[in-house]
Amino acid sequence: MDILTEALSSMRTGHPTSVRTEGHAPWGLRLPSVAGAGFHVVLHGTCWLIPVGAPPLQPIALSPGDVVFLRDGTAHVLADHPSTPAEEERAEQFSPGSPIGTVSVGGDGPRTSLLCGNYHLDQGRPHPLVGQLPEVVHLSTGRGRHPELSAAVQLLGTELEHPRIGSAGIVPALIDSLLLYILRAWLEDQPPATAKGWAAALSDSAVAPALDAIHTDPATPWTVESLADRAGLSRAAFARRFATLVGEPPMAYVTRWRMTTAAQLLRESRVPLTTVAARTGYGSEYAFAKAFKREYGQAPGGYRRRSRAEA
């Protein structure tokens, strides 16, 4: 079971949106906060990302091939230099195009080209794997680092610089996959000896098999004892290890994943509530509805209707 893919899939509420940004020095663009998570890919040239808000973070120098992921979609500035004044994006700066549109800003100096966008993720109930990420993830693909992410960036750059037949389908698919490449690269960047939280849990010899079991079959009547048996640890030792790495006790995570799975089924399928209850480990629709309302603050039927209306 691919826990990273499942965690992201459970949070997605729509397709990514993106635009190409072309800046010619001097240029500065103030970008507001967005619902979900933001991202930038430097295709050509250099620039700076300046976080805004409190507490302020240091400006980040970006080079060709660099990728930035903003976990909470917080407001920030992109500019050719930290001292360049930033302006709000204006409608007349946007030009529609295929495969995506372009925003052009700045003067007549050196050019920087970026792919900018956001992933529509449910931040109301983020999966802890995503919630434990730094507010800003900065990944460099230079000097042979993160070869798969680098390959995706290069493919995106080629399709955007020289669009051809099929680019309109290829670019959205690459942008969609980019999120997994970003998070996998960050997780693999964490040194095993000092990794904490989910970065450590996914490779831990005791916790990883338990997580895999929970994700593979949330309907199983899991107990701390049965999960500890899979991990090869005593009940107490397993419970401590799981809570330390995952951030919550084993049975709390079992309930979390059952409810997350149920919410996804309600949003994305038309199966009856009895089926949703059975697939998530509840013996009756009543027991499931009671547990779901406790977690989401509304009945499953109301949640399904609201999700469809919003979609």
C-alpha positions as CSV (number, residue, x, y, z in Angstrom):
1,M,0.0,0.0,0.0
2,D,1.4,3.4,-1.0
3,I,0.7,5.5,2.0
4,L,2.1,8.8,0.5
5,T,-0.2,8.5,-2.5
6,E,-3.2,7.6,-0.3
7,A,-2.6,10.4,2.1
8,L,-2.5,13.0,-0.7
9,S,-5.5,11.5,-2.5
10,S,-7.5,11.7,0.6
11,M,-6.8,15.5,0.8
12,R,-7.4,16.4,-2.8
13,T,-10.5,18.5,-3.5
14,G,-9.8,19.4,-7.1
15,H,-7.3,19.6,-9.9
16,P,-4.2,21.8,-9.6
17,T,-4.3,25.3,-11.1
18,S,-1.1,26.8,-12.6
19,V,0.2,29.7,-14.7
20,R,3.6,30.5,-16.2
21,T,5.2,33.6,-14.8
22,E,7.7,35.6,-16.9
23,G,9.6,38.2,-15.1
24,H,12.1,40.7,-16.5
25,A,14.3,42.6,-14.0
26,P,13.4,44.6,-12.1
27,W,10.3,42.7,-11.1
28,G,8.4,41.8,-7.9
29,L,5.1,40.0,-7.6
30,R,3.1,39.8,-4.3
31,L,1.1,36.6,-4.3
32,P,-1.9,36.2,-1.8
33,S,-2.6,33.2,0.3
34,V,-4.5,30.4,-1.5
35,A,-6.7,27.5,-0.3
36,G,-4.5,24.5,-0.4
37,A,-0.8,24.3,-1.0
38,G,1.3,26.5,-3.4
39,F,4.3,25.6,-5.6
40,H,6.8,27.2,-7.8
41,V,9.3,25.6,-10.3
42,V,12.1,27.8,-11.7
43,L,12.4,26.9,-15.4
44,H,14.9,29.7,-16.4
45,G,16.9,32.3,-14.6
46,T,17.1,33.1,-10.9
47,C,14.8,34.9,-8.4
48,W,14.0,35.2,-4.7
49,L,11.0,33.9,-2.7
50,I,10.3,36.2,0.3
51,P,7.8,34.8,2.8
52,V,5.5,37.4,4.5
53,G,3.7,37.3,7.8
54,A,4.9,36.5,11.3
55,P,7.3,35.3,12.3
56,P,9.1,36.4,9.1
57,L,11.2,33.8,7.4
58,Q,14.5,34.5,5.6
59,P,14.3,35.2,1.8
60,I,15.2,32.1,-0.3
61,A,17.4,32.3,-3.3
62,L,16.1,30.2,-6.2
63,S,18.1,28.8,-9.2
64,P,17.1,27.0,-12.4
65,G,15.5,23.6,-11.5
66,D,14.6,24.6,-7.9
67,V,11.2,23.7,-6.6
68,V,9.3,25.3,-3.7
69,F,6.3,23.8,-2.0
70,L,4.3,26.1,0.4
71,R,2.4,23.7,2.7
72,D,-0.3,26.1,3.7
73,G,-0.5,28.2,0.6
74,T,0.7,31.3,2.6
75,A,1.2,34.7,1.0
76,H,4.7,35.5,-0.3
77,V,6.6,37.6,-2.8
78,L,8.6,36.5,-5.8
79,A,11.2,39.0,-7.1
80,D,14.4,39.4,-9.0
81,H,16.0,40.7,-5.7
82,P,14.7,41.0,-2.1
83,S,15.0,44.8,-2.3
84,T,12.8,45.2,-5.4
85,P,9.3,46.6,-4.6
86,A,6.5,44.0,-5.2
87,E,3.2,44.7,-7.0
88,E,-0.1,42.9,-6.9
89,E,-0.9,40.8,-10.0
90,R,-3.2,42.7,-12.4
91,A,-5.6,41.2,-14.9
92,E,-3.9,42.9,-17.9
93,Q,-0.7,41.0,-17.1
94,F,-2.3,37.7,-17.9
95,S,-2.3,36.2,-21.4
96,P,-4.2,33.1,-22.1
97,G,-2.4,30.3,-23.9
98,S,-1.9,26.6,-24.4
99,P,-1.1,24.5,-22.4
100,I,-1.4,27.2,-19.7
101,G,-1.6,31.0,-19.6
102,T,1.2,33.4,-18.8
103,V,1.7,36.3,-16.4
104,S,4.3,38.9,-17.6
105,V,5.8,41.4,-15.2
106,G,8.8,43.7,-14.8
107,G,11.1,45.7,-17.1
108,D,13.5,44.9,-19.8
109,G,16.3,43.2,-17.8
110,P,17.3,39.5,-17.4
111,R,14.5,37.0,-17.7
112,T,13.2,34.6,-15.2
113,S,10.6,32.0,-16.1
114,L,8.6,30.0,-13.5
115,L,5.7,27.6,-13.3
116,C,3.5,28.7,-10.4
117,G,0.4,27.2,-9.1
118,N,-1.5,25.5,-6.2
119,Y,-2.8,22.1,-5.3
120,H,-6.3,22.1,-4.0
121,L,-5.9,20.2,-0.7
122,D,-8.3,20.1,2.2
123,Q,-6.6,22.1,4.9
124,G,-9.4,21.7,7.3
125,R,-8.4,18.1,8.1
126,P,-4.8,17.7,6.7
127,H,-3.3,14.3,6.9
128,P,-0.5,14.4,9.5
129,L,2.0,13.3,6.9
130,V,1.5,16.7,5.2
131,G,0.8,18.6,8.4
132,Q,4.3,17.7,9.7
133,L,6.1,19.2,6.7
134,P,7.9,22.6,7.0
135,E,5.9,25.6,6.1
136,V,8.2,26.1,3.1
137,V,9.9,23.1,1.4
138,H,12.8,24.1,-0.9
139,L,14.3,21.5,-3.1
140,S,17.2,21.9,-5.5
141,T,17.6,19.5,-8.4
142,G,21.2,20.7,-9.3
143,R,24.3,18.5,-9.1
144,G,22.4,15.3,-9.7
145,R,20.1,15.6,-6.7
146,H,16.6,14.2,-6.9
147,P,16.9,12.8,-10.4
148,E,13.2,11.9,-10.8
149,L,12.1,15.4,-9.6
150,S,14.7,16.9,-11.9
151,A,13.4,14.8,-14.9
152,A,9.8,16.0,-14.2
153,V,11.0,19.6,-14.1
154,Q,12.9,19.3,-17.3
155,L,9.9,17.7,-19.0
156,L,7.7,20.5,-17.8
157,G,10.2,23.1,-19.1
158,T,10.4,21.5,-22.5
159,E,6.6,21.3,-22.9
160,L,6.1,24.9,-21.8
161,E,9.0,26.3,-23.8
162,H,8.1,24.3,-27.0
163,P,4.5,23.2,-26.8
164,R,3.5,20.6,-29.4
165,I,0.7,18.3,-30.1
166,G,-0.3,16.6,-26.9
167,S,1.1,19.3,-24.6
168,A,-2.3,20.3,-23.3
169,G,-2.7,16.8,-21.8
170,I,0.9,16.2,-20.8
171,V,1.5,19.4,-18.8
172,P,-1.5,18.9,-16.4
173,A,-0.5,15.3,-15.8
174,L,3.1,16.3,-15.1
175,I,1.9,19.0,-12.7
176,D,-0.3,16.5,-10.9
177,S,2.5,14.1,-10.5
178,L,4.9,16.8,-9.4
179,L,3.4,16.9,-5.9
180,L,4.3,13.3,-5.3
181,Y,7.8,13.9,-6.6
182,I,8.2,16.9,-4.3
183,L,7.0,15.1,-1.1
184,R,9.0,11.9,-1.9
185,A,12.1,13.9,-2.5
186,W,11.7,15.8,0.9
187,L,11.0,12.6,2.8
188,E,14.1,10.9,1.2
189,D,16.2,13.9,2.1
190,Q,15.7,13.4,5.8
191,P,18.7,11.6,7.3
192,P,17.7,8.2,8.8
193,A,19.6,8.9,12.0
194,T,17.8,12.2,12.8
195,A,14.5,11.8,10.9
196,K,11.4,12.5,13.0
197,G,7.7,12.1,12.7
198,W,6.3,10.6,9.5
199,A,9.7,10.8,7.7
200,A,10.9,8.2,10.2
201,A,7.6,6.3,10.6
202,L,7.4,5.4,6.9
203,S,10.7,3.5,7.1
204,D,10.5,2.3,10.7
205,S,10.6,-1.5,11.0
206,A,7.8,-1.6,13.5
207,V,5.5,1.3,12.7
208,A,5.6,1.1,8.8
209,P,4.0,-2.4,8.7
210,A,1.3,-1.3,11.1
211,L,0.5,1.8,8.9
212,D,0.5,-0.4,5.8
213,A,-2.0,-2.8,7.5
214,I,-4.3,0.1,8.6
215,H,-4.3,1.6,5.1
216,T,-4.7,-1.7,3.3
217,D,-7.8,-2.7,5.2
218,P,-9.4,-0.1,7.4
219,A,-12.4,-2.4,7.9
220,T,-10.4,-4.9,9.9
221,P,-11.2,-4.8,13.6
222,W,-7.7,-3.6,14.6
223,T,-6.6,-3.5,18.2
224,V,-3.3,-2.2,19.6
225,E,-2.5,-5.9,20.3
226,S,-3.1,-7.1,16.8
227,L,-1.0,-4.2,15.3
228,A,1.8,-4.8,17.9
229,D,1.9,-8.4,16.8
230,R,2.5,-7.3,13.2
231,A,5.3,-5.1,14.5
232,G,6.9,-7.7,16.6
233,L,6.7,-5.6,19.8
234,S,4.9,-5.7,23.1
235,R,1.6,-3.8,23.3
236,A,3.1,-1.0,25.4
237,A,6.4,-0.7,23.4
238,F,4.5,-0.5,20.1
239,A,2.0,2.0,21.4
240,R,4.8,4.3,22.6
241,R,6.8,4.0,19.4
242,F,3.7,4.6,17.2
243,A,2.6,7.6,19.1
244,T,6.1,9.2,19.1
245,L,6.5,8.9,15.3
246,V,3.0,9.3,14.0
247,G,1.9,11.9,16.5
248,E,-1.1,10.1,17.9
249,P,-2.0,6.7,19.5
250,P,-2.6,3.7,17.2
251,M,-6.3,3.5,17.7
252,A,-6.7,7.3,17.2
253,Y,-5.0,6.9,13.8
254,V,-7.1,3.9,12.9
255,T,-10.2,6.1,13.5
256,R,-8.7,9.0,11.6
257,W,-8.0,6.8,8.6
258,R,-11.4,5.2,8.7
259,M,-13.1,8.6,8.7
260,T,-10.8,9.9,6.0
261,T,-11.6,6.9,3.8
262,A,-15.3,7.3,4.5
263,A,-15.2,11.0,3.6
264,Q,-13.4,10.2,0.3
265,L,-16.0,7.6,-0.5
266,L,-18.8,10.0,0.2
267,R,-17.2,12.7,-2.0
268,E,-16.2,10.6,-4.9
269,S,-18.7,7.7,-5.1
270,R,-22.4,7.0,-4.9
271,V,-22.2,3.8,-2.9
272,P,-24.9,3.6,-0.1
273,L,-24.0,4.5,3.4
274,T,-24.3,0.9,4.5
275,T,-21.4,0.1,2.1
276,V,-19.3,3.0,3.3
277,A,-19.9,1.8,6.9
278,A,-18.8,-1.8,6.0
279,R,-15.7,-0.6,4.1
280,T,-14.5,1.4,7.1
281,G,-15.1,-1.2,9.9
282,Y,-18.5,-0.3,11.2
283,G,-21.1,-3.0,11.8
284,S,-24.1,-0.7,11.2
285,E,-25.0,2.5,9.4
286,Y,-26.0,4.0,12.7
287,A,-22.7,3.3,14.4
288,F,-20.9,4.7,11.4
289,A,-23.1,7.9,11.2
290,K,-22.5,8.5,14.9
291,A,-18.7,8.2,14.5
292,F,-18.7,10.3,11.3
293,K,-20.7,13.1,12.9
294,R,-18.4,13.2,15.9
295,E,-15.4,13.7,13.6
296,Y,-16.8,16.0,10.9
297,G,-19.6,17.8,12.8
298,Q,-22.3,16.7,10.4
299,A,-24.1,13.5,9.2
300,P,-22.6,11.5,6.3
301,G,-25.6,12.3,4.1
302,G,-25.3,16.0,4.7
303,Y,-21.5,15.9,4.1
304,R,-22.1,14.1,0.8
305,R,-24.7,16.7,-0.4
306,R,-22.5,19.6,0.6
307,S,-19.4,18.1,-1.1
308,R,-21.4,17.6,-4.4
309,A,-22.8,21.1,-4.2
310,E,-19.3,22.6,-3.7
311,A,-17.9,20.5,-6.6
